[in-house]
Amino acid sequence: MDPDIFLMFQCTSPSGIPECQVRAELSPLYDRHPLPGDRVQIETGWAERRQREPWLFDGTKFRLHSIKQEGDVSIFCLGITCYKDFVGTNLASRVEQLRQQGHEHFGNSQAYLADPLGVGAMLHTTDDKFVFLRRSLCVGEAQGKVDVPGGHPEPQIVMTGDTTSGGPICHQDLPGELVVKELFSSILREIQDEVNLSPPTLSRPVLLGVARNETSGGRASAEFYVRCSLTSEEVQHNYAIGGPEAQESTSIIFVTRENVLTMEQSGDLWKELCPSAKGAVKLYTGVMGQCQ
């Protein structure tokens, strides 16, 4: 296994997990455990990071604590965190110390980390190619690396329907069924914004699994499979026009399914992938590699 990633959860069905077989359980028990004095360190680290990268902004995120299985239903155990705490814990120089303390105090190396849940997609065109994006330098992580389309599910959208409204968010304000809807809808929204594809061209996502990014303190990302009704040439045309988040990438890359399945063993491109993309490729290969 590539040391950049750890597969936290992998679907056992070759068709992936549909939205109807996923539940979400929200609780303060699944939040990050604070350490005495770490608020000051987090605020200081955030201020320093914002000076270097003023385009960064804080926002409430879901925190993935664990995944439970009940029959054929996968239950995401979620707390609430924020991007600022992610920068101040997962991306901090002291992250390995925090993981060691979490293991010693709670038997859980992630206990003191923000661990905001990300989403990513293996986006499959009609001419049997997958979509990858070269990340720009104006992003918070993995600048210049190759990634799959992705981002974060947003608690604020569950609350108000958009990300512009402020105010505190409480666990009890987030109904589980709406959180699951946002988890699956968010990846479609990211594809629309980053690749400039319209909703009718995209299938409903199916969940492949969850991978942890070991280069950012084990932060987890749920990886999906999404089918597109366009050819790679048509996708390229839409991407060139530009979507709302066009500034997050500099180019689009298409890789045949055959090459995706052997990417880790034979391709130089694997070395250019950021960990979230490695996790997505690894999960797709493990779940759907033999069936399509």
C-alpha positions as CSV (number, residue, x, y, z in Angstrom):
1,M,0.0,0.0,0.0
2,D,1.2,3.5,-0.8
3,P,2.3,5.1,2.5
4,D,0.4,8.3,1.5
5,I,-3.0,6.6,2.0
6,F,-4.9,4.2,4.3
7,L,-8.1,2.6,3.2
8,M,-10.5,3.2,6.1
9,F,-13.5,1.6,4.5
10,Q,-14.1,-0.2,1.2
11,C,-17.4,-1.2,-0.4
12,T,-17.7,-4.9,-0.8
13,S,-20.3,-4.7,-3.7
14,P,-18.8,-4.3,-7.2
15,S,-21.7,-1.9,-8.0
16,G,-20.8,0.5,-5.1
17,I,-23.1,1.8,-2.4
18,P,-26.2,3.8,-3.3
19,E,-27.4,6.7,-1.3
20,C,-30.3,4.7,0.1
21,Q,-27.9,2.4,1.9
22,V,-26.1,5.2,3.7
23,R,-27.1,6.8,7.0
24,A,-25.5,9.6,9.1
25,E,-25.4,9.8,12.9
26,L,-24.5,13.3,14.2
27,S,-23.2,13.7,17.8
28,P,-20.9,15.9,19.9
29,L,-19.3,12.6,20.9
30,Y,-17.8,12.5,17.4
31,D,-16.2,16.0,17.6
32,R,-12.5,16.6,18.1
33,H,-11.2,16.5,21.6
34,P,-9.6,19.8,22.5
35,L,-6.2,20.0,24.3
36,P,-5.5,22.6,26.9
37,G,-4.0,25.6,25.3
38,D,-4.4,24.4,21.7
39,R,-6.9,27.1,20.8
40,V,-4.1,29.7,20.9
41,Q,-1.9,27.5,18.7
42,I,-4.7,27.0,16.2
43,E,-5.5,30.7,16.0
44,T,-1.8,31.6,15.6
45,G,-1.3,29.0,12.9
46,W,-4.4,30.2,11.0
47,A,-3.3,33.8,11.1
48,E,0.2,32.9,9.8
49,R,-1.3,30.7,7.0
50,R,-3.8,33.5,6.0
51,Q,-0.9,35.9,5.6
52,R,0.8,33.6,3.1
53,E,-2.4,32.5,1.4
54,P,-5.1,35.2,1.8
55,W,-7.6,33.3,-0.4
56,L,-8.2,30.7,2.3
57,F,-11.4,31.0,4.4
58,D,-12.7,29.3,7.4
59,G,-16.0,27.3,7.3
60,T,-17.9,24.6,9.3
61,K,-17.3,21.1,8.1
62,F,-18.4,17.6,8.9
63,R,-15.8,15.6,11.0
64,L,-15.7,11.9,10.2
65,H,-15.2,9.9,13.4
66,S,-15.9,6.4,12.2
67,I,-18.1,4.2,10.0
68,K,-20.4,1.5,11.3
69,Q,-22.0,-1.3,9.3
70,E,-25.5,-2.5,10.1
71,G,-26.5,-5.2,7.6
72,D,-26.2,-3.6,4.2
73,V,-26.3,0.0,5.6
74,S,-23.2,2.0,6.1
75,I,-23.5,4.6,9.0
76,F,-21.2,7.7,8.9
77,C,-20.6,8.8,12.5
78,L,-20.1,12.5,12.2
79,G,-19.2,15.4,14.4
80,I,-18.7,19.1,13.5
81,T,-15.3,20.8,12.9
82,C,-14.0,23.7,10.8
83,Y,-11.3,24.4,8.2
84,K,-9.3,26.6,10.6
85,D,-9.0,23.7,13.1
86,F,-7.9,21.5,10.2
87,V,-5.0,23.9,9.4
88,G,-4.2,24.1,13.1
89,T,-4.1,20.3,13.8
90,N,-3.9,18.1,10.7
91,L,-1.6,20.5,8.8
92,A,0.4,21.7,11.8
93,S,4.0,20.8,12.4
94,R,2.9,19.1,15.6
95,V,0.5,16.7,13.9
96,E,2.4,13.5,14.7
97,Q,2.7,14.6,18.4
98,L,-1.1,15.1,18.4
99,R,-1.7,11.7,16.8
100,Q,0.6,10.1,19.4
101,Q,-1.2,11.8,22.3
102,G,-4.6,10.8,20.9
103,H,-3.4,7.2,20.7
104,E,-2.1,7.3,24.3
105,H,-5.2,9.1,25.8
106,F,-8.1,7.6,23.8
107,G,-6.7,4.7,21.8
108,N,-7.5,6.8,18.8
109,S,-4.7,8.7,16.9
110,Q,-7.3,11.0,15.4
111,A,-8.9,12.2,18.6
112,Y,-7.2,15.6,18.7
113,L,-7.4,16.3,15.0
114,A,-10.1,18.2,13.1
115,D,-10.3,15.6,10.3
116,P,-12.9,17.4,8.1
117,L,-14.5,15.0,5.7
118,G,-13.7,15.5,2.0
119,V,-15.3,14.0,-1.1
120,G,-13.9,13.0,-4.4
121,A,-15.1,11.3,-7.6
122,M,-13.9,8.9,-10.2
123,L,-15.6,10.6,-13.1
124,H,-16.1,8.2,-16.1
125,T,-16.8,9.5,-19.6
126,T,-18.7,7.6,-22.4
127,D,-15.4,6.9,-24.3
128,D,-14.1,5.0,-21.2
129,K,-11.8,7.7,-19.8
130,F,-11.5,9.1,-16.3
131,V,-11.1,12.8,-15.4
132,F,-8.2,14.2,-13.4
133,L,-7.3,17.9,-12.8
134,R,-4.0,19.6,-12.3
135,R,-4.4,21.7,-9.1
136,S,-3.5,25.4,-9.3
137,L,-1.2,27.2,-6.9
138,C,-4.2,29.0,-5.4
139,V,-5.5,26.1,-3.3
140,G,-4.9,25.2,0.3
141,E,-3.4,21.8,-0.2
142,A,-1.4,19.8,-2.8
143,Q,-0.7,22.7,-5.1
144,G,0.4,21.6,-8.6
145,K,-0.5,18.0,-7.9
146,V,-3.0,15.9,-10.0
147,D,-6.4,15.3,-8.3
148,V,-9.8,14.0,-9.0
149,P,-12.8,16.4,-8.8
150,G,-13.7,17.0,-5.2
151,G,-14.2,19.1,-2.2
152,H,-16.3,19.0,1.0
153,P,-19.9,18.4,2.0
154,E,-21.2,21.5,3.7
155,P,-23.2,21.6,6.9
156,Q,-24.4,25.1,6.1
157,I,-26.2,23.8,3.0
158,V,-28.0,21.2,5.1
159,M,-29.1,24.1,7.4
160,T,-30.0,26.9,5.0
161,G,-29.6,25.6,1.4
162,D,-26.5,27.7,0.6
163,T,-23.0,28.4,2.0
164,T,-23.5,32.2,2.4
165,S,-25.5,32.3,5.7
166,G,-23.5,32.5,8.8
167,G,-24.2,31.6,12.4
168,P,-23.3,28.6,14.6
169,I,-24.4,25.1,13.6
170,C,-25.5,22.5,16.2
171,H,-25.5,18.8,15.7
172,Q,-29.3,18.6,16.4
173,D,-29.9,21.0,13.6
174,L,-28.6,18.5,11.0
175,P,-31.1,15.7,10.3
176,G,-29.3,12.6,9.3
177,E,-31.2,12.0,6.1
178,L,-30.4,15.6,4.9
179,V,-26.7,15.1,5.8
180,V,-26.6,11.9,3.6
181,K,-28.3,13.8,0.8
182,E,-25.6,16.5,1.1
183,L,-22.8,14.0,1.2
184,F,-23.9,12.6,-2.2
185,S,-25.0,15.9,-3.7
186,S,-21.8,17.7,-2.8
187,I,-19.7,15.6,-5.1
188,L,-22.0,16.4,-8.0
189,R,-21.8,20.1,-7.1
190,E,-18.0,19.9,-7.1
191,I,-17.9,18.3,-10.5
192,Q,-20.3,20.9,-11.8
193,D,-18.2,23.8,-10.4
194,E,-14.7,22.4,-11.2
195,V,-15.3,20.7,-14.6
196,N,-18.3,22.8,-15.7
197,L,-20.7,19.9,-16.4
198,S,-24.4,20.3,-16.1
199,P,-26.4,18.0,-13.7
200,P,-28.3,16.1,-16.5
201,T,-24.9,14.8,-17.8
202,L,-24.1,13.1,-14.4
203,S,-25.3,9.9,-12.9
204,R,-26.2,9.6,-9.3
205,P,-23.0,8.9,-7.3
206,V,-22.3,5.5,-5.7
207,L,-19.9,5.3,-2.8
208,L,-16.7,3.3,-3.3
209,G,-15.3,3.8,0.2
210,V,-13.3,6.2,2.4
211,A,-9.5,6.8,2.3
212,R,-7.3,8.6,4.8
213,N,-4.6,11.0,3.6
214,E,-1.6,10.2,5.7
215,T,0.2,13.4,4.5
216,S,-2.4,15.5,6.2
217,G,-2.7,13.7,9.5
218,G,-5.1,11.0,8.3
219,R,-7.8,13.3,7.1
220,A,-10.6,11.2,5.4
221,S,-12.2,11.6,2.0
222,A,-15.3,9.7,0.8
223,E,-14.7,8.6,-2.8
224,F,-17.5,8.1,-5.3
225,Y,-18.0,6.8,-8.8
226,V,-20.0,9.0,-11.2
227,R,-20.8,8.3,-14.8
228,C,-20.9,11.1,-17.3
229,S,-23.0,11.0,-20.5
230,L,-20.4,13.1,-22.4
231,T,-17.2,12.0,-24.3
232,S,-13.8,13.2,-23.1
233,E,-13.8,15.7,-26.0
234,E,-17.1,17.2,-24.9
235,V,-15.9,17.3,-21.3
236,Q,-12.7,19.1,-22.4
237,H,-14.8,21.7,-24.3
238,N,-17.0,22.4,-21.2
239,Y,-13.9,22.6,-18.9
240,A,-12.3,25.1,-21.3
241,I,-15.3,27.4,-20.9
242,G,-14.8,27.4,-17.2
243,G,-17.0,26.9,-14.2
244,P,-17.4,28.7,-10.8
245,E,-14.3,27.1,-9.4
246,A,-12.1,27.1,-12.6
247,Q,-9.3,28.9,-10.7
248,E,-8.7,25.7,-8.6
249,S,-7.1,23.9,-11.5
250,T,-4.9,24.7,-14.5
251,S,-5.6,21.8,-16.8
252,I,-7.7,18.6,-17.3
253,I,-6.2,15.2,-17.9
254,F,-8.0,12.1,-19.3
255,V,-6.8,8.6,-18.5
256,T,-8.2,5.5,-20.0
257,R,-9.8,2.9,-17.7
258,E,-7.1,0.4,-18.7
259,N,-4.4,2.8,-17.6
260,V,-6.2,3.7,-14.4
261,L,-6.3,0.1,-13.4
262,T,-2.5,-0.2,-13.8
263,M,-1.6,3.3,-12.7
264,E,0.0,2.4,-9.4
265,Q,2.2,-0.2,-10.9
266,S,3.2,1.3,-14.2
267,G,2.6,5.0,-14.5
268,D,4.6,8.1,-13.7
269,L,1.3,9.8,-13.2
270,W,0.8,8.0,-9.9
271,K,3.8,9.9,-8.5
272,E,2.0,13.2,-9.4
273,L,-1.3,12.2,-7.8
274,C,-2.2,13.9,-4.5
275,P,-3.2,11.4,-1.8
276,S,-7.0,11.9,-2.2
277,A,-6.7,10.9,-5.9
278,K,-4.6,7.9,-5.0
279,G,-7.3,6.8,-2.6
280,A,-10.0,7.3,-5.2
281,V,-8.0,5.2,-7.8
282,K,-7.2,2.5,-5.3
283,L,-10.9,2.2,-4.2
284,Y,-12.2,2.2,-7.8
285,T,-9.7,-0.5,-8.7
286,G,-10.6,-2.6,-5.7
287,V,-14.4,-2.2,-6.0
288,M,-15.1,-1.9,-9.7
289,G,-11.8,-3.0,-11.4
290,Q,-13.0,-6.4,-12.3
291,C,-16.7,-5.7,-13.2
292,Q,-17.1,-3.0,-15.8
